[in-house]
Amino acid sequence: MNEKSIKQLRRTRNGRIIAGVCSGVGDYLGIDANLIRIGLAIATLFGGMGVGVYAIGWLLMPDEGSDSSIVQDLINKQQAKSGSADSWQGTTDTWDDRPKPQQ
């Protein structure tokens, strides 16, 4: 099996109206994206859940040309930032001339 034959859930660029979530789910399931849009619109009208589902899909589904989602990109940036901060913790601070408290 090659990588092209594996179906992946992605936000598509073709058929995108807002962020490509409905067209991506429709493409993945093999149904018309308009049916997904109608379902989300009905869910929005009866309880407001459609907007939340769409937002979660937008945050968790990677874009068609990307390997990671928006949330994964944010997590990776945060880990990189905390990793660089962790490397400074073991060094002595030459700017602090105050005497250290003795035990």
Sequence and secondary structure as in RCSB ss.txt:
>XXXX:A:sequence
MNEKSIKQLRRTRNGRIIAGVCSGVGDYLGIDANLIRIGLAIATLFGGMGVGVYAIGWLLMPDEGSDSSIVQDLI
NKQQAKSGSADSWQGTTDTWDDRPKPQQ
>XXXX:A:secstr
  GGGS    B STT SSSSHHHHHHHHHTS HHHHHHHHHHHHHTTSHHHHHHHHHHHHS BTT SS HHHHHH
HHHHHHHHHHHTTTTS  TT  S     
